[in-house]
Amino acid sequence: MIVKMMKYNIVLFSPERERFIERLRELGMVDITTSGWEPTEADRELVTAIESRVKALAALEQFAAGDEYTAEAPKIEAGKVFESYQSAQAAIAAAKADNARLEKILDEWIAWGDFDCSILAKLAESGLVLRYFTAQRSTFEKSSEEWGANLNIAVVGEDDAMVRFVVIGDGTEEIAIDAQEQKAPTMNTSELKAQIEANEAIVKAQNAVISAVADARTEVEAELAALKCQMQDVRIEATADKAAEGLLLVMEGWAEKATSEKVDAMLNEYPNVVYIKENPTPEDDTPVKLKNGPFSRLFELIGGLYALPKYGTLDMTPFFAPFYMLFFAICLNDAGYGAIILALGLLMRFAMGEKMRKMSYLTMICGGATTLFGLATGSLFGMSIPTALFDFQAEFFSWALALGVFQILFGMLLNIIFKARTFGITSTFSILGWFIVLVSACLAGGLQLLNESWVIPGFTTSSLAFYIAMGVGMFMMLFLNDLSRKPIEYILLYGFLKNFASGLWDTYNNITGLLSDVLSYIRLFAIGLSGGVLAQVFNSLALGLTGLDAGIEQFTVGTIFQILGATAILLVGHAINLFMSTISSFVHPMRLTFVEFYKNAGFEMTTRTFEPLTKEQ
């Protein structure tokens, strides 16, 4: 359900703005319109400061739960917590980047041995220059005699694949051999390792600083709240209309209708403020807040991934919630997998607390529904169990299409009811005609496709009642789809002809669109079937590869390894299948909801949520 809102047009003296906004924050019930705001360069710096602290708080929370955190960190001076975090992060990044460079050099030169690089400079001064090469072992063995005839070569080290050698000369000779020349080392391996250790010490010391920042992150949270309040002030100042040569400010605000009396009392008590309170109009960009029951409220998380409904329209959350739960269960289609999802939901609830409460309950509901559906289809980790009420593989294809037809018709019915209540029954004749035609066809001919015995007496594809219903529906579709034309057009039949032409065009679009929509629901059957087949494949692999498919004739030490091997295959295989199937079960019901159901239900979206000014952000 969409919460009813009230609109406020507020006029106050400009010098009172800051104190008035602060009073609204204390009240925590008013959303001030700031749409159309264009940030300046200074505003962008403010946005950057907010984003940097948001990221820092997220990183600090993760750091405090990690292994690098230490509880014995020194305290940081008040007022310099975020500054200390930034400098520590920069120091750590520089040390790690330097170590990455040094480790690469060390990997290249550790095989050449540990020696004093200053000797190379002394040799060069005396006219002896060492040049370093690596070559494939086969190439070196084949060509070393030929190379040695013209060059002074000394092998430094070798392994099965590579030979490392130096060429001793005066540095002026051209060396054309099939080998890769390496840069001469500038420091020995001991020095490299010492620098790496020094950088690691820097990282450790800076991690201690970040640990102290994590302990004092309430200061960063306070700074973030202050910056957000400052950003609100900037946006309000930039978007408020100015009157009387800037002496007056005119602002648009919104409050919930149920609590608007408290807002009225505050505005009435505040000096030098004039306001007009009124109901929103369809032209207003009214903010939206949802209020649903305990079950539907959980699925606001799903609907919020797409968009909130436009104010004055229907909130689809209570209507798609049962379908989403069912579709998730169908796609996952395994009692064992459902039990794991249910257990994960319970773990989230007790391990992560109130922050993940809605998500944990949603996970438990979807997992519980999957467990029940898996028991109904007789599937437990890909194994058939005797509780099956129907054969999913043999029977559910037609049932998936039937579910699609039912959800689409349900969406059309919601659209009809909403339009009738808002614009009058005559505005629904076109879609109502389609609804009558589709329902009549489903009842007269579609039910028998699911079960031959499901026949409605007196309403079959050859009955008079069926033809009457189809005729009424088609007449409304083709001739009553637009009653907004002038009466004279209908008297002269011109209006009916125009309606008929547009009705034919709508018929073509609706037939192709509805066919595509219904066929989309085949994915419920396909995903549920593929997950079950993969589970069976992993079961067969585990038993077949370990030889346990023939049973255990004699228990020996080898049998233990067979069981361990089968267990490993089962765990890895089912983990992969559960991960992939869960993603599909989450995404595809969402797609059916946001595309097929929302389209036929006439969903209208908004981008503005109700966000009242508050002290805590």
C-alpha positions in Angstrom: 0.0 0.0 0.0 1.2 3.5 -0.8 1.1 5.8 2.2 -1.1 8.9 1.7 0.8 12.2 1.6 0.1 15.8 2.1 1.7 18.7 0.2 3.0 21.8 2.0 3.9 25.1 0.3 6.0 27.0 2.9 7.0 30.6 2.9 9.5 32.0 5.4 12.1 34.7 5.8 15.5 33.9 4.2 17.5 34.5 7.4 15.4 31.9 9.2 16.2 29.1 6.7 19.0 27.4 8.7 17.1 27.5 12.0 13.8 26.3 10.3 15.5 23.4 8.6 17.1 22.3 11.8 13.6 22.4 13.4 12.3 20.2 10.6 15.2 17.7 11.2 14.3 17.5 14.9 10.7 16.8 13.9 11.8 14.1 11.3 8.6 14.1 9.3 9.0 16.5 6.4 10.5 15.8 3.0 11.6 19.0 1.2 11.6 18.9 -2.6 15.0 19.5 -4.1 14.5 18.1 -7.6 16.2 20.0 -10.4 19.3 20.7 -8.3 22.5 21.3 -10.3 25.7 20.9 -8.2 28.5 23.6 -8.4 32.2 22.8 -8.1 32.0 23.3 -4.4 29.0 21.0 -4.2 30.9 18.3 -6.0 33.7 18.5 -3.4 31.0 18.1 -0.7 29.7 15.0 -2.5 33.2 13.6 -2.8 33.7 14.2 1.0 30.5 12.3 1.7 31.3 9.4 -0.6 34.8 9.1 0.8 33.5 8.8 4.4 30.8 6.3 3.3 33.4 4.1 1.7 35.7 4.5 4.7 33.1 3.4 7.1 32.3 0.3 5.1 36.0 -0.5 4.8 36.5 0.1 8.6 33.6 -2.2 9.5 35.1 -5.0 7.3 38.6 -4.3 8.7 37.4 -4.5 12.3 36.2 -8.1 11.6 39.4 -9.1 9.9 42.7 -10.6 10.9 44.7 -7.4 10.5 42.8 -5.6 13.3 44.5 -5.3 16.6 42.8 -4.3 19.8 46.1 -2.8 21.2 46.2 0.1 18.8 47.2 3.5 20.1 44.4 6.1 20.4 44.1 8.9 17.7 43.8 12.5 18.5 40.2 13.7 18.4 39.4 15.6 15.2 42.0 13.7 13.1 40.4 10.3 12.8 39.5 10.5 9.1 42.7 12.3 8.2 44.7 9.5 10.0 42.7 6.9 8.0 43.5 8.6 4.7 47.2 8.9 5.4 47.4 5.3 6.7 45.6 4.1 3.5 48.0 6.1 1.3 51.0 4.7 3.1 49.8 1.1 2.9 49.0 1.5 -0.8 52.5 2.9 -1.5 54.3 0.2 0.6 52.3 -2.6 -1.1 53.0 -1.1 -4.6 56.7 -0.9 -3.8 56.7 -4.5 -2.5 55.0 -5.7 -5.7 57.8 -4.0 -7.7 60.6 -5.4 -5.4 59.1 -8.9 -5.4 59.1 -8.9 -9.1 62.7 -7.9 -9.2 63.5 -10.5 -6.5 61.8 -13.3 -8.5 63.9 -12.3 -11.5 67.3 -12.1 -9.7 67.2 -14.6 -6.8 68.3 -17.4 -9.1 71.5 -15.5 -9.9 72.6 -15.7 -6.3 73.4 -13.2 -3.6 76.4 -11.0 -4.3 77.6 -7.5 -3.8 76.4 -5.4 -6.8 79.2 -2.8 -6.1 81.7 -5.4 -7.5 80.0 -5.1 -10.9 80.8 -1.4 -11.0 84.4 -2.0 -10.0 84.7 -4.6 -12.8 83.2 -2.2 -15.3 85.8 0.4 -14.3 88.6 -2.1 -15.0 87.1 -2.9 -18.5 85.1 -6.1 -17.6 81.4 -5.8 -18.2 79.1 -8.7 -17.3 75.9 -9.1 -19.4 73.2 -11.5 -18.2 71.3 -14.0 -20.3 68.8 -16.8 -20.0 68.2 -19.4 -22.7 66.1 -22.6 -23.1 68.2 -25.6 -21.9 67.8 -27.4 -25.3 68.9 -24.2 -27.1 71.9 -23.6 -24.9 73.1 -27.2 -25.2 72.8 -27.1 -28.9 74.5 -23.7 -29.4 76.8 -23.2 -26.4 80.0 -24.4 -28.3 79.2 -22.1 -31.2 78.6 -19.1 -28.9 81.7 -19.9 -26.8 83.9 -19.7 -29.9 83.4 -15.9 -30.0 82.2 -15.1 -26.5 83.4 -15.5 -23.0 80.5 -17.4 -21.4 80.2 -18.5 -17.8 77.2 -20.5 -16.6 75.8 -19.2 -13.3 72.9 -21.5 -12.8 70.5 -23.9 -14.5 67.4 -26.1 -14.0 65.5 -28.6 -16.2 64.1 -25.8 -18.4 66.4 -22.8 -18.3 70.1 -22.0 -18.3 71.4 -18.7 -16.8 74.8 -17.4 -17.9 76.8 -14.3 -18.2 78.9 -13.0 -21.2 82.1 -11.3 -20.1 83.4 -8.5 -22.4 84.1 -4.8 -22.6 80.5 -3.9 -23.1 80.9 -2.7 -26.7 80.6 -6.0 -28.6 77.4 -7.0 -30.4 75.9 -10.2 -29.0 73.6 -11.9 -31.5 72.5 -15.2 -29.9 69.2 -17.0 -29.3 68.9 -16.0 -25.7 67.1 -13.4 -23.6 69.2 -10.6 -22.1 68.4 -9.5 -18.6 69.0 -6.2 -16.9 72.0 -6.1 -14.6 71.0 -6.1 -10.9 71.3 -2.9 -9.0 71.0 -4.4 -5.6 71.6 -7.9 -4.1 68.8 -10.2 -2.9 69.6 -9.4 0.8 69.0 -5.7 0.2 65.8 -6.5 -1.7 64.5 -8.7 1.1 65.4 -6.1 3.6 63.4 -3.4 1.7 60.4 -5.8 1.4 60.5 -6.4 5.2 60.7 -2.7 5.8 57.6 -2.1 3.7 55.8 -5.0 5.5 56.7 -3.3 8.8 55.2 0.0 7.4 52.0 -1.9 6.5 51.8 -3.5 9.9 52.3 -0.1 11.6 49.7 1.6 9.5 47.2 -1.3 10.1 47.6 -0.5 13.8 46.6 3.1 12.9 43.6 1.9 11.0 42.7 -0.3 14.0 42.7 2.8 16.1 40.5 4.5 13.5 38.1 1.6 13.5 37.8 2.0 17.3 37.1 5.7 16.9 34.9 5.5 13.8 32.0 7.1 15.6 33.8 10.4 14.9 33.7 9.6 11.1 30.0 8.7 11.4 29.3 12.1 13.1 31.3 13.9 10.3 29.3 12.0 7.7 26.0 13.0 9.3 27.1 16.6 9.5 28.1 16.6 5.8 24.8 15.0 4.8 23.0 17.8 6.7 25.2 20.3 4.9 24.3 18.8 1.6 20.6 19.0 2.4 21.0 22.6 3.2 22.9 23.3 -0.1 20.2 21.5 -2.1 17.3 23.3 -0.3 19.0 26.7 -0.7 19.7 26.1 -4.4 16.2 24.8 -5.3 14.0 27.0 -3.1 12.2 29.8 -4.9 13.2 33.3 -3.8 10.7 36.1 -3.6 10.6 39.8 -2.5 14.2 40.3 -3.8 15.5 37.3 -1.9 13.9 38.3 1.4 11.5 35.3 1.3 12.0 31.6 0.5 9.2 29.4 -0.9 9.7 25.7 -0.3 7.7 22.6 -1.2 7.4 19.9 1.5 5.7 16.6 2.0 4.5 14.7 5.0 2.5 11.6 5.7 -1.2 12.3 6.0 -1.4 10.2 9.2 1.2 12.4 11.0 0.5 15.7 9.2 -1.2 17.2 12.3 2.1 17.1 14.1 3.7 19.0 11.2 0.8 21.5 11.3 1.4 22.1 15.0 5.1 22.7 14.5 4.5 25.1 11.6 1.8 27.0 13.5 4.1 27.5 16.5 7.0 28.6 14.4 7.2 32.4 14.0 7.1 34.1 10.6 6.1 31.0 8.6 3.1 30.8 6.3 2.1 27.6 4.7 -0.6 26.1 2.5 -1.6 22.4 3.0 -3.3 20.5 0.3 -3.7 17.0 -1.3 -1.3 16.0 -4.1 -2.4 16.3 -7.7 -1.4 13.9 -10.5 1.0 16.6 -11.8 3.0 16.7 -8.6 6.2 14.7 -8.1 4.9 13.2 -4.9 7.4 11.1 -2.9 6.4 7.5 -2.2 6.5 5.5 0.9 5.2 1.9 1.1 3.4 0.3 4.1 2.5 -3.4 3.8 1.8 -6.3 6.1 4.5 -8.5 7.6 4.6 -10.9 4.6 4.4 -8.4 1.7 6.9 -6.0 3.5 9.7 -8.5 2.9 9.2 -8.4 -0.8 9.6 -4.7 -0.9 13.3 -5.6 -1.2 12.5 -7.3 -4.5 10.3 -4.5 -5.9 12.8 -1.9 -4.9 15.4 -3.4 -7.2 13.2 -2.2 -10.1 11.3 0.9 -9.0 8.7 2.2 -6.6 5.1 2.7 -7.9 4.0 6.1 -8.8 2.0 8.0 -6.2 -1.7 7.5 -6.8 -1.3 4.1 -8.5 -1.3 0.6 -7.1 1.5 -0.9 -5.0 2.1 -4.2 -6.7 4.1 -5.7 -3.8 1.2 -7.6 -2.1 0.1 -9.0 -5.4 3.4 -10.3 -6.8 4.8 -11.5 -3.5 3.0 -14.9 -3.4 3.9 -15.5 -7.1 7.6 -14.7 -6.5 7.8 -17.1 -3.6 6.1 -19.8 -5.7 8.3 -19.1 -8.8 11.5 -19.3 -6.7 10.4 -22.6 -5.3 9.6 -24.0 -8.8 12.9 -22.9 -10.3 15.0 -24.4 -7.4 12.7 -27.4 -7.2 14.5 -29.5 -4.6 13.7 -30.1 -0.9 17.3 -30.5 0.1 18.4 -27.3 -1.6 15.4 -25.5 -0.1 16.4 -26.8 3.4 19.9 -25.3 2.9 18.4 -21.9 1.8 16.1 -22.0 4.9 19.1 -22.8 7.2 21.1 -19.9 5.6 18.2 -17.6 6.4 18.1 -18.7 10.0 21.9 -18.2 10.2 21.6 -14.7 8.8 18.9 -13.8 11.3 20.9 -14.8 14.3 24.4 -14.0 13.1 23.8 -10.6 11.5 21.1 -9.2 13.7 18.5 -6.5 12.8 20.5 -5.2 9.9 19.7 -8.2 7.8 16.3 -9.0 9.4 14.2 -8.5 6.3 16.6 -10.3 4.0 16.9 -13.2 6.4 13.1 -13.6 6.7 12.8 -13.4 2.9 15.5 -16.1 2.5 13.7 -18.3 5.0 10.3 -17.9 3.3 11.8 -18.7 -0.2 13.7 -21.7 1.3 10.7 -23.0 3.1 8.5 -22.8 0.0 11.2 -24.6 -2.0 11.4 -27.4 0.6 7.6 -27.9 0.4 7.6 -27.8 -3.4 10.6 -30.2 -3.6 8.7 -32.6 -1.4 5.7 -32.3 -3.6 7.8 -33.2 -6.7 9.7 -35.9 -4.8 13.1 -34.4 -5.3 15.8 -34.4 -2.5 19.3 -33.5 -3.7 18.5 -35.0 -7.1 17.1 -38.2 -5.6 13.5 -39.3 -6.1 11.6 -39.8 -2.8 8.2 -41.4 -2.4 6.4 -38.2 -1.3 5.9 -37.0 -4.9 2.4 -35.7 -5.6 3.1 -35.2 -9.4 5.9 -35.9 -11.9 7.6 -32.5 -12.5 9.3 -33.6 -15.7 6.2 -35.1 -17.3 3.5 -32.8 -16.1 4.8 -29.4 -15.2 5.4 -27.9 -18.7 1.7 -27.2 -19.2 1.3 -26.1 -15.6 4.1 -23.5 -16.1 2.1 -22.0 -19.0 -1.1 -22.1 -16.9 0.6 -20.2 -14.1 1.8 -17.6 -16.6 -1.7 -17.2 -18.0 -3.1 -16.9 -14.5 -0.6 -14.2 -13.4 -1.1 -12.2 -16.6 -4.9 -12.3 -16.2 -4.6 -11.4 -12.6 -2.4 -8.4 -13.6 -5.0 -7.4 -16.2 -7.8 -7.6 -13.6 -5.8 -5.3 -11.2 -5.3 -2.9 -14.1 -9.1 -2.9 -14.8 -10.1 -2.4 -11.2 -7.6 0.5 -10.7 -8.6 2.3 -13.9 -12.3 1.8 -13.2 -11.9 3.4 -9.7 -9.7 6.2 -11.0 -11.1 7.1 -14.4 -14.5 5.4 -14.6 -15.6 2.1 -16.0 -15.8 3.4 -19.6 -12.0 3.8 -19.6 -11.5 0.1 -19.1 -13.7 -1.2 -22.0 -10.8 -2.1 -24.2 -8.8 -4.1 -21.7 -12.0 -5.5 -20.2 -13.0 -6.8 -23.6 -9.6 -8.6 -23.8 -10.0 -9.9 -20.3 -13.4 -11.4 -21.1 -12.1 -13.0 -24.3 -9.0 -14.5 -22.6 -10.9 -15.8 -19.5 -13.6 -17.3 -21.7 -11.1 -19.1 -23.9 -9.2 -20.4 -20.9 -12.3 -21.7 -19.1 -13.8 -23.2 -22.2 -10.8 -24.7 -23.9 -7.7 -24.2 -21.7 -8.8 -26.2 -18.7 -9.0 -29.4 -20.7 -5.3 -29.0 -21.7 -4.5 -29.5 -18.0 -7.0 -32.2 -17.3 -9.5 -33.7 -19.7 -12.1 -34.0 -17.0 -12.1 -30.3 -16.2 -15.1 -29.3 -18.2 -17.5 -26.6 -17.1 -21.1 -27.7 -18.0 -22.7 -25.3 -20.4 -19.5 -23.4 -21.1 -17.5 -25.2 -23.7 -16.0 -24.1 -27.0 -19.2 -25.2 -28.7 -21.7 -23.7 -26.3 -23.9 -20.6 -26.8 -22.6 -19.0 -23.6 -19.1 -19.2 -24.8 -19.9 -17.5 -28.1 -21.9 -14.7 -26.3 -19.0 -14.0 -24.0 -16.5 -14.0 -26.9 -18.8 -11.7 -28.9 -19.2 -9.2 -26.0 -15.5 -9.2 -25.4 -14.6 -8.7 -29.0 -17.2 -5.9 -29.4 -15.7 -4.0 -26.5 -12.2 -4.6 -27.9 -13.0 -3.4 -31.4 -15.7 -0.8 -31.0 -15.6 0.6 -27.5 -11.8 1.0 -27.0 -12.0 4.8 -27.0 -15.2 6.5 -25.9 -13.6 10.0 -25.6 -14.6 10.9 -29.2 -17.4 13.4 -29.9 -21.0 12.0 -29.9 -21.5 13.1 -33.5 -18.7 10.8 -34.6 -20.6 7.8 -33.2 -23.9 9.0 -34.6 -22.3 9.1 -38.1 -20.6 5.7 -37.4 -17.3 7.5 -38.0 -16.2 7.0 -34.4 -17.0 3.2 -34.6 -14.8 2.9 -37.7 -11.9 4.7 -36.1 -12.3 2.5 -33.0 -12.4 -0.6 -35.2 -9.2 0.4 -37.0 -7.4 1.1 -33.8 -8.9 -2.1 -32.2 -7.5 -4.2 -35.0 -4.1 -2.7 -34.5 -4.3 -3.3 -30.8 -5.5 -6.9 -31.4 -2.3 -7.6 -33.4 -0.1 -6.1 -30.8 -1.9 -7.8 -27.9 -1.9 -11.2 -29.5 1.9 -11.1 -30.3 2.7 -9.6 -26.9 0.5 -12.0 -24.9 1.9 -15.0 -26.7 5.5 -13.8 -25.9 4.5 -13.1 -22.3 3.0 -16.6 -21.8 5.9 -18.4 -23.4 8.3 -16.6 -21.1 6.9 -18.7 -18.2 8.3 -21.8 -19.8 11.5 -20.8 -18.0 10.0 -21.9 -14.7 9.8 -25.5 -16.1 13.2 -25.3 -17.9 15.2 -23.9 -14.9 13.5 -26.3 -12.4 14.2 -29.3 -14.7 17.8 -28.3 -15.5 18.7 -28.0 -11.8 17.2 -31.4 -11.1 19.0 -33.0 -14.0 22.3 -31.6 -12.9 21.8 -32.9 -9.4 21.1 -36.4 -10.8 24.2 -36.1 -13.0 26.4 -35.3 -10.0 24.9 -38.2 -8.0 25.6 -40.6 -10.9 29.2 -39.2 -11.3 29.9 -39.6 -7.6 28.7 -43.2 -7.5 30.0 -44.2 -11.0 33.5 -42.8 -10.7 34.0 -44.3 -7.3 32.5 -47.7 -8.2 29.8 -47.4 -5.5 27.0 -47.7 -8.1 27.3 -51.5 -7.9 27.0 -51.4 -4.1 29.4 -52.4 -1.3 30.0 -56.2 -1.4 32.8 -56.2 1.1 33.9 -53.3 3.3 37.7 -52.7 3.1 40.1 -49.9 3.5 39.5 -49.1 -0.2 35.8 -48.7 0.5 36.7 -45.8 2.8 38.5 -44.0 0.0 35.6 -44.7 -2.3 33.2 -43.2 0.1 35.5 -40.2 0.7 35.8 -39.7 -3.1 32.0 -39.9 -3.6 31.5 -37.5 -0.8 33.9 -34.9 -2.3 32.2 -35.1 -5.7 28.8 -34.8 -4.2 29.7 -31.8 -2.0 31.5 -29.9 -4.8 28.9 -30.8 -7.5 25.9 -30.0 -5.4 27.5 -26.8 -4.2 28.0 -25.6 -7.8 24.5 -26.6 -8.7 23.0 -24.9 -5.7 24.9 -21.7 -6.4 23.9 -21.6 -10.0 20.3 -22.7 -9.4 19.8 -20.2 -6.6 21.0 -17.3 -8.8 18.6 -18.4 -11.6 15.8 -18.8 -9.0 16.4 -15.3 -7.8 16.7 -13.6 -11.2 14.1 -15.2 -13.4 11.1 -14.8 -11.2 12.1 -11.2 -10.9 12.2 -10.9 -14.6 8.7 -12.4 -14.9 7.5 -10.0 -12.3 9.0 -6.8 -13.7 8.3 -7.5 -17.4 5.3 -9.7 -17.8 3.3 -9.0 -14.7 4.1 -5.3 -14.3 3.3 -4.7 -18.0 -0.1 -6.3 -17.9 -1.0 -4.8 -14.5 -0.3 -1.3 -15.9 2.5 -0.5 -13.4 3.8 3.1 -13.4 7.0 3.9 -11.7 8.5 6.8 -9.8 12.1 7.7 -9.0 11.3 9.6 -5.8 11.1 8.0 -2.4 9.9 9.7 0.8 13.0 10.9 2.7 12.2 13.2 5.5 14.8 15.5 7.0 16.2 13.9 10.2 19.0 14.4 12.7 20.5 11.0 12.1 21.5 10.1 8.5 
